[in-house]
Amino acid sequence: MFEKLNYSECKNLDDTINLSYKFFNENLFYGNISKLNNVTIKFVRHEIVEGKSNQFWHLTGLGDKELKNKILPCINDSVQQSCNENCSFLIKTVQTQSFGRRTFCLYRASRLPLINAIIELVNSNDHRIKLFHVMKGASNKEQLIMLVDEHSIKYLMILEIHRTNKEIDKFNLITAHPIFYKDVIRDLYNKYNKNLITSILELFPTKK
């Protein structure tokens, strides 16, 4: 279920980026992302950067703050063989209006298939996916956080909930990426223990 992209036939960094973008377009973008409890998940703040969606660069890139970490998540991962340490040498970086500078990360890109996999598991009420419902910011925007913490797979996805007349009519994808650092995982569990829900249906009280 938690499969990664295979870059074994890619000859260089451009090949890996193009393969990743092909998967993004065919399986996530343009309405191809799976629905959550039959509700559409949308990408917001769209712009094209160097011929590709800024949402692609967001999901597959590291921000400048993340690049300051001394230990990066690709250590001991098979994807490192194809990476050429782009995060260290900044071979491929792009500047976006919405997300700032993003440095392409093959570790993040290889895990794009997890997005739909997680949505389908939530739809089937699979308890390997930890769900928590929080209110974010001064405007109290609703967010649904989905956390996978399964052996070698640790992944976070955040959706913003949009309602019309109290009914959920869409989700906006805020972010989705692997998590690595113990302090981040600990903080997420603290939020989870305070805000957990046992099923996606708890957000849809009128639906059976």
C-alpha positions, 0 to 999 in steps of 0.5 A: 500500500505504501509504495514509492516512486521508482527512479532506477531507470532515471539517468540524472536529476532532470529525469527524476523531476520529470518522472515525479511531475508526470506522476503528480499530473496523472494522479494528483493534479487536475482533479485526479487526487482521490476524494475523501468521503466523496468530497473533492480535495483541491489545490490552492494558490496555483501558479506555474514556475519553470513550467511546473505547478508551484504545488508540485514544487511545494510537495517535493521541495524543502524550504530554506528553514528545512535545509538548515537541518544537519541530518536530512531524511534521505540517510539510509534510504534507497532514494539517496543513490539517485539524489546527488545531494541536491539539498547540499549543492542546490542544483535545482531550486525554484522561487515561488510566490506562495511557498518561497524558495523550494529545493527539490528533494527526491526523498519527498518526491518519491513518496507522492504515491502516499497521498492517495494511499492515505486518503483511501485508507482513511475512507476505509477507516483503517486505523493505521492512519491517525486523524485529528481535527484542529482549529488553526489561527486567529480565524479558527480555520478547521484542519484535518490532520492525517498522520502515518507512523508505520515503521519506515513510513512516517508521513503527514498530510494536512487538509483545510476544511471548507464548509457551506451552511455547516456542510463540508463541500471541499478540502484544500490540501495544505501540505503533505510530506514525510516527517523525520525528526523525533521532536516533530513527531512528538509534537504531532502526538501531543496534538493528536492526543488532544484532538483525535477523532476515530473516523472521518465520519465524525466530521460528517454528522448528517452522513451515514 
